[in-house]
Amino acid sequence: MSLSQELIALEDRYGAHNYHPIPVVLESGEGVHVWDVDGKRYFDFLSAYSAVNQGHSHPKIIKALTEQAQKITLTSRAFYNSELGKFEKFVTKLFGYDKLLPMNSGAEAVETALKLCRKWGYLKKGIPQNEAIILFATGNFHGRTIAIISGSTEESSKNEFGPYLPNLKLVEYGNLAALQTVLSQNKNIAGFLIEPIQGEAGIVIPDDHYLKSCFQLCKESNVLFIADEIQTGIARTGKMLACDHLGIHPDMLILGKALSGGVLPVSAVLASDDIMLCIKPGEHGSTFGGNPLACAVATAALQVVLDEKLAENAALMGELFRKELSKVQSKWIKVIRGRGLLNALEINDTQDSKTAWNICMKMAENGLLAKPTHGNIIRFAPPLVINEAQIKEAVAIIETSLKSIV
Ligand SMILES: *Cc1c(COP(=O)(O)O)cnc(C)c1O
């Protein structure tokens, strides 16, 4: 057995089977590249689901990590720490909010936003106790907790995990009239949770008018517009936030993934005082949330995005990627779409076909890693530090791989 086969067998034997990975075993990374245990180099076109926007092991982020780790890593929120306030000030100023609530994983930040939204609904909107409703969009992905999957429309995420959380209501993503109807029929809606672009659903991009109008409708109905920018945020789509393309400022903003450059789980909810101060001491928390190591790392990670103008680079390289890919002649290309460096190639085959998987296997063989989402859609989301020559080299690999599948 080769070393990678051995390591795959170990995971298979001793780990839960809750993932179905592409069979490569990664050992190191730098910038847009990762290497497997045999020393083979790949372009990383998944970027850990957009967590490593800044590139693998960015030296400035790793420096912040090691320096802070040698001082102190965790104090708990029972005490103040030297890094948290500075981090909160930096991030709130950067995104234009009054306050930040730090958590760890993305799902935790979404849970936090749901709790905050309910509190606000009772304290500020005057919704009767235990009657607050939160709207979710069809096709959403917000994480894996019980509350979150209760609002999911994905069978595999939900089946046999019930009973579900009540008072979550689904509205069709992209359908403005549906939102209008729900809002007009119900006085107890506290918030609308939405991804400005649905990443996991296959890079589903609604038209600009839809999101702007959703935002406006929520405003008119005194319903919080809650943007989950865990995947679309931090420069991925060519602006700091996907909402920035539309000039909308969500009532609550949820960040995660690239907030730490993929170094540690760091997430956050941002909101105004009016919303954030609805939660009082003791009412919500997390042992690791706001730890000094996370704060130092996340500050460095955001600074890298600003210093290296990664939003601008994502916009330029994204356009180049779509332009180059659209020149490729292949019967498998159905649609190419995306914004910035969050792109999708929809494969010209049925959703339950193995074609997208086979293409991903071929690309891995040829030195580029990506993974199908929803069966026949391949997401292309490299680290935002990618340059023109690398984009062209990557597209050549994609082309060769597409052509080798008959
Ligand atoms: C990844 C993701 C989450 C969940 O984040 P975890 O860190 O995996 O819990 C939530 N929302 C969106 C849009 C995501 O892409």
The ligand as a Gaussian input file, in Angstrom:
#p B3LYP/6-31G(d) Opt

LIG

0 1
 C      -19.356000      27.170000       5.510000
 C      -20.589000      27.959000       5.693000
 C      -21.272000      27.975000       6.929000
 C      -20.866000      27.115000       8.098000
 O      -19.591000      27.362000       8.554000
 P      -18.847000      26.244000       9.450000
 O      -17.570000      26.923000       9.874000
 O      -18.616000      25.067000       8.560000
 O      -19.737000      25.923000      10.581000
 C      -22.382000      28.790000       7.039000
 N      -22.808000      29.530000       6.006000
 C      -22.189000      29.533000       4.809000
 C      -22.712000      30.397000       3.710000
 C      -21.065000      28.727000       4.610000
 O      -20.476000      28.716000       3.421000

